[in-house]
Amino acid sequence: MSSQPSAAASASANPLDELIAYFEGDYVALKDAKVSIMTHAFMYGTATFEGIRAYWNAEQNTLYALFVREHARRIRSSAKMLMMENLPSEDELVDIITETVRRNGFRQDAYVRPSFYKSTRAIGVRLHHLDHELYVIATPFGNYIDIEKGVRVMSSSWRRNADEALPARGKLVGGYVNMAFQKSEAELNGFDEALVMTPSGHASEGSAANLFVVRDGVLLTPPVSDDILEGVTRKAILGLAADLGIPTEVRSIDRSELYICDEVFLVGTGVQVSPVIEVDHRPVGEGKIGPISRRLSERYFAAVRGNLPEYKSWLTAIK
Ligand SMILES: Cc1ncc(COP(=O)(O)O)c(C=O)c1O
């Protein structure tokens, strides 16, 4: 439980309070976007969300939101799994998300989080006969992993929640407790990230990122049937690799392949492209960022910031 705020603390306003959020049909100050503690989503995790990045390009004086339509599509699919009906269309969602970002007037990188949540105040765990609402938060944001350093990962002792238990392909709020177990175990053991296995022992993904492995010049990633979130960044990286003529193969990956492969990297909206330099105390390749990881990450970072005209379709300029 948090302690009582001191007079000094309550006098200095939290800068987050001044952000503009979309909340239940209106654009409001974040400090006014409040729900009851009896909200179903708060009590049972019955909500879905997306994480979207927006990149500031100072030379072009433009903020670019990345893959907004793809995230709008995925959140609608996740909401469908949660039996939410009468959702805004993909176009309406794209408009609400971009308008929320626009109203904040950011001139720096930002993170955007839309969420459909079960808004009925009710006790009783279920999905049906409950109302839902939408919020969109937008906040300034930077890298949260040191990309140049490379990350050290450990195989998690926690399994990815299987499709027949809690579908990983849905970005479901309650499901993120699974990732929280994995991430805390990894960090408290001195690693940067967790590598999570499927219930049958194949490498699935990171705690909130998809997995790529390079073996003998071929880029490998697990299939969507290996309990992964069907990542927007994963798809973009497969496209970038094809454009660069790097051979790719989508197939299940054994844990021991991670110990003998040439390169490993994680991708996702949050981690972007994060090369892995160590798995379970074994160096990956030479123990430093490999050439394919470097090529792909350089292309990715140039594309997301609006510096590669051929990938402008990834971006929505916020005007
Ligand atoms: C569990 C999980 N896997 C993978 C990803 C990567 O997905 P995306 O590239 O769509 O952000 C995320 C989110 O970032 C995630 O939470």
The ligand as an ORCA input file, in Angstrom:
! r2SCAN-3c Opt
* xyz 0 1
  C       4.257    -10.775    -25.484
  C       4.687     -9.895    -26.589
  N       5.287    -10.445    -27.659
  C       5.690     -9.698    -28.699
  C       5.521     -8.326    -28.710
  C       5.959     -7.542    -29.888
  O       4.815     -7.141    -30.608
  P       4.790     -5.816    -31.482
  O       5.923     -5.886    -32.430
  O       3.473     -5.879    -32.182
  O       4.909     -4.681    -30.551
  C       4.892     -7.708    -27.617
  C       4.625     -6.277    -27.537
  O       5.323     -5.399    -27.792
  C       4.478     -8.509    -26.543
  O       3.882     -7.961    -25.480
*
